[in-house]
Amino acid sequence: MDVKVFFVNRKLRKIAPDSEKSEQSGKIAENKLEEAKKLFNFEFYEQAILTAYTSMFHIARALLYKDGVQEKSHYAVYFYLKERCGVILK
């Protein structure tokens, strides 16, 4: 699927690049990753997975803000990263 479709249907939209929001999302990602590690160590596996996902989402969001893109869909983020950064997730 072409990422342009997500801009047309407003699941992604262009905004001014925002280094402050990018940095904030990066910090949230770091904090969530540390939280996920602690949850995993205490054998709260389901919560650890959810928190690790949240960490990955926020680091992706940091990249989008840096590029001047606002997301409205996690699915659209995948396609944006795949096209923009060559990220391929299976």
C-alpha positions as CSV (number, residue, x, y, z in Angstrom):
1,M,0.0,0.0,0.0
2,D,1.3,3.5,-0.9
3,V,1.7,5.8,2.1
4,K,0.1,8.6,0.0
5,V,-3.3,7.0,0.6
6,F,-2.9,7.7,4.3
7,F,-2.3,11.4,3.7
8,V,-5.4,11.5,1.4
9,N,-7.7,9.9,4.0
10,R,-6.1,12.0,6.8
11,K,-4.7,9.1,8.8
12,L,-1.4,11.0,8.4
13,R,-1.1,14.7,7.8
14,K,1.7,17.2,7.3
15,I,2.5,19.6,10.1
16,A,5.5,21.8,10.9
17,P,8.4,19.6,12.1
18,D,8.4,19.8,15.9
19,S,11.6,18.9,17.7
20,E,10.1,19.5,21.1
21,K,7.3,17.0,20.5
22,S,9.8,14.6,19.0
23,E,12.0,14.9,22.1
24,Q,9.0,14.4,24.4
25,S,8.0,11.2,22.6
26,G,11.5,10.0,22.7
27,K,11.6,10.4,26.5
28,I,8.2,8.7,26.9
29,A,9.6,5.8,24.8
30,E,12.7,5.5,27.0
31,N,10.5,5.5,30.2
32,K,8.0,3.0,28.8
33,L,10.9,0.6,27.8
34,E,12.3,0.7,31.3
35,E,8.8,0.1,32.7
36,A,8.4,-2.8,30.4
37,K,11.7,-4.4,31.6
38,K,10.5,-4.1,35.2
39,L,7.2,-5.6,34.4
40,F,8.8,-8.5,32.6
41,N,11.2,-9.1,35.5
42,F,8.2,-9.4,37.8
43,E,6.6,-11.8,35.3
44,F,3.8,-9.5,34.3
45,Y,4.2,-10.6,30.8
46,E,1.0,-9.2,29.2
47,Q,1.5,-5.8,30.7
48,A,5.2,-5.9,29.7
49,I,4.2,-6.6,26.1
50,L,1.7,-3.7,26.0
51,T,4.2,-1.3,27.6
52,A,6.9,-2.3,25.2
53,Y,4.5,-1.7,22.3
54,T,3.8,1.7,23.7
55,S,7.5,2.4,23.8
56,M,7.9,1.4,20.2
57,F,4.9,3.6,19.2
58,H,6.4,6.6,20.9
59,I,9.8,6.3,19.3
60,A,8.0,6.0,15.9
61,R,6.0,9.0,16.8
62,A,9.2,10.9,17.6
63,L,10.4,10.2,14.1
64,L,7.2,11.4,12.6
65,Y,7.2,14.7,14.5
66,K,10.8,15.2,13.4
67,D,9.6,14.8,9.8
68,G,6.6,17.0,10.3
69,V,4.0,14.3,10.2
70,Q,1.0,13.8,12.6
71,E,-0.5,10.3,12.9
72,K,-4.1,9.3,13.4
73,S,-3.6,5.6,12.9
74,H,-1.0,3.1,14.2
75,Y,-1.5,1.2,10.9
76,A,-0.6,4.3,8.9
77,V,2.6,4.7,11.0
78,Y,3.8,1.3,9.9
79,F,3.4,2.2,6.2
80,Y,5.1,5.6,6.7
81,L,8.1,4.0,8.4
82,K,8.3,1.3,5.9
83,E,8.4,3.8,3.0
84,R,10.4,6.5,4.7
85,C,13.0,4.5,6.6
86,G,12.9,1.1,4.9
87,V,11.5,-0.5,8.0
88,I,10.0,-3.9,7.3
89,L,8.2,-5.6,10.2
90,K,6.6,-9.0,10.0
